Amino acid sequence: MIKVTINSNKVSITGHALYDDYGKDIVCASVSSIVITTINAILRIDDEAINYSEKNGVIIDILKHDVVVDKLIENLIDLLENLEKEYPKYIEIRRC
């Protein structure tokens, strides 16, 4: 299962969906696409707004809150929540 933990300054994504075989897992592919697109968009707007690491999953540290960064993070969360509704056995979101 993919676990997403959200707080005001951090988004953490860990685990594997195990929906299907490696390379065919649409849940993992969706999460990866959502997260990578969001990170790239934020960094193109302001490369000092976030830090991220890809060790044991993806951790996004939000360093600057502004209208654009906050909207992109909200969009990330909305997309992941929609995915959670469709595949509740494979992704779980927790807010702290």
C-alpha positions in Angstrom: 0.0 0.0 0.0 1.1 3.5 -0.7 1.0 5.7 2.4 0.8 9.5 2.1 1.3 11.6 5.1 0.5 15.3 5.0 1.1 18.2 7.4 1.4 21.9 6.8 5.1 21.8 5.8 5.7 18.3 4.5 4.2 15.6 2.2 5.6 12.1 2.5 4.8 9.3 0.1 6.1 5.8 0.9 5.4 2.2 -0.1 4.1 0.4 -3.2 0.6 -0.1 -4.3 1.0 -3.7 -5.4 -2.1 -3.3 -7.6 -0.4 -5.2 -10.4 3.1 -6.4 -11.5 6.0 -4.0 -11.7 5.7 -1.9 -14.8 1.9 -2.5 -15.0 0.8 -0.9 -11.7 -1.5 1.9 -12.7 -1.8 3.1 -9.1 2.0 3.5 -8.6 2.3 5.1 -12.1 -0.5 7.6 -11.2 1.1 8.5 -7.9 4.5 8.9 -9.5 3.1 11.1 -12.3 1.2 13.3 -9.9 4.1 13.8 -7.5 6.8 14.3 -10.1 4.6 16.8 -12.1 3.9 18.8 -8.9 7.6 18.9 -7.8 8.7 20.0 -11.3 6.0 22.7 -11.5 6.9 24.2 -8.1 10.6 24.1 -8.9 10.1 25.9 -12.2 8.2 28.7 -10.5 10.6 29.0 -7.5 13.5 26.6 -7.0 13.7 27.6 -3.3 10.1 26.9 -2.4 10.6 23.2 -1.7 13.2 20.6 -1.0 12.5 17.0 -1.9 14.3 13.7 -1.5 13.7 10.3 -3.0 15.1 8.0 -0.3 12.6 5.4 0.9 9.8 7.1 -1.1 9.4 10.8 -1.7 9.4 13.5 0.9 8.5 17.1 -0.1 9.5 19.8 2.5 7.6 23.0 1.8 10.0 25.9 2.6 7.9 28.8 1.3 4.1 29.2 1.4 2.6 31.4 -1.3 -0.5 31.4 -3.4 1.0 29.4 -6.3 3.0 26.8 -4.2 0.0 26.3 -1.9 -2.4 25.8 -4.8 0.0 23.3 -6.4 0.3 21.3 -3.2 -3.6 21.5 -2.8 -3.9 20.1 -6.3 -1.4 17.3 -5.5 -3.5 16.4 -2.4 -6.8 16.5 -4.3 -5.5 14.3 -7.1 -4.1 11.8 -4.5 -7.4 11.8 -2.6 -9.3 11.1 -5.8 -7.0 8.2 -6.4 -7.6 7.0 -2.9 -11.3 7.0 -3.5 -10.9 4.9 -6.6 -8.3 2.5 -5.1 -8.8 2.5 -1.3 -7.0 -0.9 -0.9 -3.8 0.5 -2.5 -3.4 4.1 -1.3 -4.0 5.7 2.1 -3.8 9.3 3.0 -3.3 10.6 6.5 -3.2 14.2 7.7 -1.3 15.1 10.8 
